[in-house]
């Protein structure tokens, strides 16, 4: 047996389906894994012959079975990026047509009569010719023109922007395992593959960072190859390494290309059990900004940072829905959950600083498409006001008074610190504890009283308020609630070090306290509790594996 495990380090997988750019590929097709191994092999200054021999052995082992969890698919949004040259031709349609023709040929070889195979073969050849011609046109030198308007298109500000999509999925388990049950590699082949895997850095899009390794555990496949399968995956066959080498000689990682592959049908071995885990009323699909310049605010400044960020969004919004303003028609505070703006501090690590690394826009799970679009439109308008030339994510200024100007940048792809990943704050756990203190909805009394009886009553009242706060965001009632003077996370600030909340004169000041919750079963985040949950207070983090 040979089993290769791929761990998605960012918790997401970004790759386009072979037959449409509007959908994600999941699970990652075996051909992608093989291509990643080949690319890693050739990235060495002197590729080892033992690795090449192992890759040639692997390509002859047939299609692997795959162990992969279900995944949530993010809504695909089209973005527009500038082309490199005004004469560049888009070859996406030709590439997609070739993929479809190859799939038709594979189906014909499996099921069709001789005439169908002949016709499908001709279709593949025609599609290959069309793609080659499109590539040739895109690379041809533009003809001289006396038209000033045409010449201006060469400059960055005059370039045409082409639509692009970046489909993304977030699996429930960020590990995918490929297993060849009957494979019997030699000790040399196994050693070569074991040496190659740790050097693999990505799978699919360049932002899908991975860690790859051989595993010896028992693997329970979810997908297995079969001629009657309901899904089509791209796999490899003998000669794949040579085909990838020939393709690289043509495109040199710069020109459009189609990944060589064998199209194989897969069927689901067993129903994937998607755990019915209670989750909060807030979404796990965050819009995250990271700090890229300016002061490094301490975590106790979270409310001020959140208020300033909210003002920036409001100032750039075409329309201000209830989910953004937090107020219903007439100006009264809304009774519905609305947008939470949550600064994310660096805590819980031996090198943690306690400073704010960025901020997340967290919408309720029941947000309508219209309201969601209004939020994204406001972000887009804010970015447009500061975008220079071809920037995708410009630096956005937040003026924090005497502290200075904090610069933020929207995070779309790639590796970010754990504190800026939604998976860090949302993964299932039975035990959760606060990073920022909860602003209690009701005054429980003196939580620092020296009178034992008064202190016990205040703690009981605070715990009951926290239980009701859990119900308010659709979580079950916790089994136990601990009221803590300090958070259990390294360098997290004590509640007494935070400014009064709210700071508005005449408003009732809330009691701030840290908490630890224990539930009867695992629950998913994000967990935002209390009166300050929309401004960064009451942010809890799961204590996973006792961490």
N, C-alpha and C positions, 0 to 999 in steps of 0.2 A: 504494500500500500504506500502511496505517496499523498500527503495532504499539505496544502499550502494555505496559511491563514493570512488574510489581509485585514489590517485594522485601519479604519478611517480616522485619522488623527484629529480632524476638525469636526467629526461627527456628521459630515455631509459628503455626498458623492455628486459630483458635477460632471455630467457627460450627456451628450445628445444621442437620442435613439438613431439607429442606422437609417431608418426610413422616414423620419420626420424630425425637423429641428424644433418642433413645438412640444416635444415630449422628452422625458428623461429615460435613460437606460437604467433598468434595475431588474435583477441584480447585474453587477458588472459582467460583461460577456467574457468567456475564457480567452477569446482572441485579444482582448485588451490586456489581460494579464500577461499573455505570452509576448505581446509587443513591448510591454513595459520591461520584461526580462531581457529581451533582445536589445532594447535601447540602453539599458543599464550595462549590459555586456560590452557594447561598443563605445560606451562613454569612458572606458578605461584607456589609458595611454597605450597600453599593450594588452589587448584582449587575450585572456588565457585560452589556450587550446582546449583545456579540460572543460571550461564553461561552454564552449561552442559544441563540443561533443555531447554534453549533457542537454543542451537546448535541442540538438538534433534528435536525441533519444526522446525527449519530452514531446516533441511535435508528432511523434509516431505512436503515442499512447492513446490516441482517440480523445473523445470529448469527456471531460470530467463531470462528476456529479457536483452539485453546489449546495452548500448550507448557507442560507441567508434569511434574515428576518423580513417581515413586511416593512414598508417605509412610507412616510408621508411625503407627498409630492408638492413642492412649492408652486404657487401660481406662476406661470411663465409670463414674463414681461418683455416686450421688445424694446431694445435700446438701439440708438443710432450712433455708429462710430464712423470716423472719417476714413475714406480709402486712401491708400498711399499715393495714388496718381489719378488724374482725371481720366486717363485712358484705360484704367484697370477694369476688367470684365468680371462680373460675378459668375462663378462656375458652380454655384451650389445646386442649381437645377439639374445640370448635367451629372454632377456627382450623385445626387439623389436618384436620378434615372438609372444610372449604372447599378446602384445598390438594389433597386427594384428588379432590374433585369437579372442580376445574379441570383436573387431570391427565386425568381421565376424559373431559372435554369435548374436550381437545386430541387425545386418541387417537381419539375419535369423528370429529372433523373431518378427521383424517388418513386413517382406515381405514374408518369405519363408514358404514352406510346412513343415509338421512334419518331413519328412526324412532329409531335410536340417537343421532343428533345431537340430536333433539328431547328425548329422555329425559335425556341428559347435561346439556342446557341447563337443564332443569327442576331437576335435582339441584343445579346450581350456584346457581340462584336460591333454592332451599330452604336451602342451606347458608349463603348470604349472610344470609338472614332470621334463621336461628338464631344466627349470629355477632352480628348487630346486636342481637338481643334479649338475648344474654348480656352484651354490652358495656353495654347499657342497665341491666340488673339490677345489674351490678357498680358502676355509677356512681350508682345511686339512693341517696338519703339513707336511712339506717336508720330503721326505725320506733321510736318511743319504747318503752322497756320498763321495767317496774318490777322486773325480775329482776336482783338485784345481780350474779349470776354472769355474765349477759350483758353488763352494763355493764363488768365487770372485763376483758372481752376487748378493750376499746379500749386499755387500758394495755399498754405494751411487754411486761411480764412475763407478760401473759395472752394475748398474740397467738398465733394458730395458725401453725405453721410449714408452709409448702408445699414439696413436693419440687421441686428444680431440678437440671438436669444441665448440664454444660459440656464437651461433647465437644471434643477437641483432637487435632490431627494434627501430626506433625513431618516435613516433607518432606525427602528426601535433598538436594534443591536448593531453597533458600528463595526462589527467583524463579519467578514465573509470568508468561507473556507471552500476550497476546491479540492476534491478528492478523486484519485484514480485508484479504485479498490484493488484492481488486479495488477497494478504496476509493480514491477520488482526491479528497482534501480540497482545498479552496482554500487559498491561503496564509493567509487570514484565519482559517479554521476550524482549520488546523493550529497557528497561532500561539496561538489562544485555548485549545485543548486543552493545548498545551505550557505555557501560563501557569497553567492550572488544576491540572495533575497534581502539581506540587511542594507544593501546599497540602492534598492528600489525606493524612490522618494515620492512618486505620484502614480495615480491611476486615473485615466480620463483627462479632464482639464488640469492644467498646471497647478490649480489651487486645491485639487483633491489629494492632499498629502497623506501618505500611508506609511505604515510599518509592516513589513512582510517577514514571515518566518515559516519554517517547517514545524508541524505539530505531529505528535504521536497519539493524541487522544482519539477516542472513538467519535467519529463524525456521523451525524444523522442528516443525510441529505434531504433538502426540500425540493430540489429540482434534479431530474436525471434525464439523460438523452434517450429518446425513443422515437421510432419512425411515425408514431401516431400522436405525438405531442401537440399541445395546443399553443405553444409559444415557439418562436424561432430565435435562437441565439447564434452569435458568430463564434465559431470555434476554429481550431487549427488542424492541419493535416501535414503529412510528410511533404517536405519542400517549402514549408512556411518561412523558414529562416532565409532561404535563397530568394523567395518572393519579396520579403521585406528589404533585403539588400538591393534587389533590382529597383524597387520602388524608391528607396532612399537615393539611389544614383540619379533618379529623375527629378525628385522634388527638393532634395537637400534641406529638408525641414523649412523650406521657405515657400514653395509653391503648393497649390491645392493638391490633395492626394486622397485616395481611397484605400483604406486598410484592407490588405488581402485577407480573406477569411473563407472558411467553409460554413455554409448555413446549415444548422442542425436543429431539428425539432426537439423540444424538451417538454416534459410533463411534470406536474406537481406530484411528488411522491405522497405527500400527506398534507392535510390542511394545516396551514400555519396558524398556530394559536397566538392570536393577538391578545395579550393580557388586558382584561377589563380593569384598568387601573384608574381609580378616581383622580381627577385632575382639577386644577383651579379654574376659575372663570377667566383667567388671562392666557393669551396665546403664547405658544413656544416659538412662533415665527417672528423674531424681533428685527427691528431696523436699528443697527448699532453704529455709533460714532466713536472713534478713538481719538485720544488726545495726540496731536502731532506738533504742538508748539505752545508757547506761553507758559504761565505759571502752572504748578502742579498742586491743585487744591487738595487739602486734607479731606477725609471722608466726612468730617463733621460739617463741611460746607455743602453737603449734598442737596439740601432744600434750596439754597441760593442758586446753585448751578441749574437745578431742574426748573426753577421759576424763570431764569434768564433764557433757557432753551425754549420754554413754552412761549415766552414773549416773541422770540425770533420766529417760531412757527406761525403764531397768530399774525405777525406783521406781514408775512408772505402768503397767507392763505387767501384764495379767491373767495371762498365761502367758509364760514366757520360753523361746522356742525356741532351738535351737542357733545359728540364723542371727543372733540378737540377742546371746546370751551369749558366743559364741565358744568354748563348751566343750561337749564331747559328754557323753552320759550317763555319770555316774561322776566328772565333774569334770576329765577330761583335756582339754587343748586340742584343738579340733576340727581335723581334717585337711582339711575342706572350706572353700572360700571363704565368708566370712560378711559381715555388714553392715560397711561402711566408713563411718566418720564423719570427714568431710574438711573442716576449716576452709579457706576460700577467701580467699587474700590478694590485695591489689591490687598487681600488679607489671606490668612490661612496658610502661608508658605514661610519657610525659614528666612527667605529674603524679602518678604513682604514689606511694603513701605507704608501702607494705610492710605496712600494717596488715591485720587480718582483717576482711573485710566481711560475712562470714556463714559458713555451714557447710552441707554437703550430706550427706544420708543416701543412700548408694550401695549398692544391693543387687546380689548376683551375678545374672547373667542366668538361672540355673537355679533361682531361688527359687520355691518352690511358692506357690500362691495362699493356702494356709493360713498359711504363714510371713509372707507379705507382709501379710495381713490382721492378723496379730498386731502387726507393726510399726506399721501405720496406727492400730490400736486404741490402742496406747500413746501415740502422738502425740495422738490425739483426747482421751484421758483427761487428758493433760498440759494441753492447751488448755482443756478443760472446767474444770479446777481454777482457771484464771485468767481465764476469760471473764466479761465484764460485759455484762449485758443482751443486745443483739443483735450483739455483735462476732462476726465470722466468723473472724478470725485475731488473737487477743489477744497481748499482749506476754508473753513467757515469760522468767522470770528464770534466769540461770545465775550462781551465786555462785562467784567466782574468788578466794577467799581475800582477802588484803590488797589485791588489785588492785581489788576492788569487784564490783558486780553487773552483769553484761552482760545486756542485754535483746534477745531475738530475736523475730522475727515470721515465721511461715511465708509463703512467697511462693507464691501460687496463680496469679495472672494479672498481666499488665501488664509495663511496661518495668522492667528492673533493669540494674545495671551489667554490663558484659561478663564480669567476673570471677565473677558469680553465675549465668551461663548455662551449661548443660551443653554447648551447641554450641561454646563457646569451648575447652573441654577435650577434646572428643570428635571434632572434625572430622578427616577423613582427612589424613594427611601421611606422608611418608617419613622426616622428621627430627623427633625429639622431644627435649626437654631438660628437666631437672628444675627445678621451682620451689622445692620443699622437698627436702632431701637424702635420698638413699636410705640406709636402715639396712641394711647388708649382712648377709646371712644367715650368712656365714662371715668370720672375721677374715683379711684378706688380707696382713697385715703392716703395716709402717710406710709409710704413703702420703706422709709428709713427710721420709723419710730422705734424708740428704745423700749416702749411699752410692749411686752410680748403679746398681749391680747390684741391691742390695736394693730400691731404688725401682722399677726396671723389673719385678722379680718381683712386687712388691706390686700394681703397676698391672695386670699381666697376670692375677693372681689375682682382683682386684676386677672386672675386665672379664668374666671367666668366670662369676663369681657373678651378675653382672647379666644375662648371657645366660640362665642357668638360671632366674633370676627371671622373665624374659619368658615362657619356656616354661610356668612355673607358672601364669600367668594366661592361657594359651591363645594367646599371641602367637607368631609365628614368631621364629626366631633372628635377631637383628639382624646386619647385615653388619659394622658397625663400632660399637664402644663406646668413647667417650672418657671418661676419669676426670678430672673438673674440680675445682679448689679452690673455684670460685665458679660460681653459676648465670649464664647469659648474659642473664638478664632484668633490666631496670632495677630497682634498689633491692632485689632479692632478697638475702636474708641469706646469708652464707657458711656453710658447714657447721660451721666451728669456733665460730660464735656460738650454736649450738643447745645446749640442755642435754643432759646424757648421756641416752642411751636404751638400756634403760629406766632410770628413776630408782629403781626398787625395789631396796633393798639385797639383796645376794646373787645378783642376776640378772646374767648375762653382758652386759656393755655392748657395744653394736654400734658398728662403725666407720661414721661418716656421711660421705657424699661426694656431690657433684653429678655428674651424668652427661649425656652427649648420645648419643642413639642414632640410627643410620641403618639403615633397613630396605631390602630389595631392592624392595619395593612399598609402596604406601600402606597404612597400618593405621589402624583407628579406635580411639579411646579409650573410656572413660577408662583411662589407664595409671597404675596404682598398683603400685609395686615395693617389694620388700624386707620386712624384718621389721616395719616400722612402717606398712605400707600401710593398715591398718585405723584408724589414728589420725592421718592427715594427713601422714605422712612418705612420701617417694617419689612425690610427685605430679608428673607430667610434663605438659608443655603442647606442643602441636604448633607447630612453626616453619613456618607456612603462608606461601608466597610469600617465603621468606627472612626472615619477620618473627620 
